[in-house]
Amino acid sequence: MDEGGAIHRSPVRLILATAPILVLGLVAVALASTKTVNDAQGDSKKGAVDIKSATAVAGAKKVTWTISAYDPFNTNKAPCVGIGQSASKHPLGDRLEICGDGVIQDFQHGGTAGHAKVTQPDQSTIVYQIRRKKLGHHKAFSWQVQVRQGKKCFPDICDQAPEGPGTHVVQKL
């Protein structure tokens, strides 16, 4: 204490007191699994959204996909995320699909599996977030981003990342 009664803490004590909090924060970030896929410009069908990149972050409680395109798009034309039935680059089919409306389509069980949180931070980016438990108790999952804009792309996909039929990213949980 000084003459006025104020308590002064030494800088060393302050650092030692906050160190555990900083370490826990770094451990939480380190435990998150992150995968990014970049996609070439101009490989989408004419007039459809052209994917630029897709990043998935699998944290302790949530999985978040951030998808960017080369040009602006509306959520009704947003790229979708297909989540594989297994942790394989070539799954037999997608188990779940999330598009711009946020509905989680559940192809494995039929119907829907709730809603994803959907945000559009700018006109050429969309973010989907779901609770990790939606993916089950597996140690990994697979995913792919696809652009499907109705008749324009039917029966094919207008663009996808990663490229190639049946190619998914395998990511640890």
Steps between C-alpha positions, in 0.01 A plus 500: 500500500611853437438802722149551361398141580503376139613144439764452234558164337834415358511436123641153570204409723257628237663289228504192723135553593382529138728231352263206572214682325716565193620139491143367520398730214790379287417136577139553390618654171753221451228237546295644213552319171512731196501409131492738202439424133567755227320483165603635161323804357287447190429128547130547580220474246421838343276713721540281809689578822874435460656366822826670607572316827343300779629463854364271770588541868402213728510625857406335827129584468442638149601446140513809279539524122593830338450501123616783275419558134661716232180702454204603719206261550168483685445237769248319275788438255766437763736204476391200709707278730461126454615296799594139421356190659852390592844650553599414142609710203257292294190447718206306356286810542458809711332445834419866561473808282481865601405776255422871525163448670678334796290182494716195573377233258552153647524257209598206720184513712273694264363844582693766681734518798427854616654825385851636464583853603548691172669837467618694198780733617530647150334447162748234385536300824266272691558333838324185624531388860362182661540330832770237485267234640302512169793307351467216750773357719750437224864605513490650149258610228515584130364804317477665159360834384270498198310755293162371386283768345188318384456433128815692414711219644266202473591213497857606578663729751597851382815514714654308789794512736702289513472417130420157373203268528463351846801685637454623858728652761559267796524689826560392859261595776 
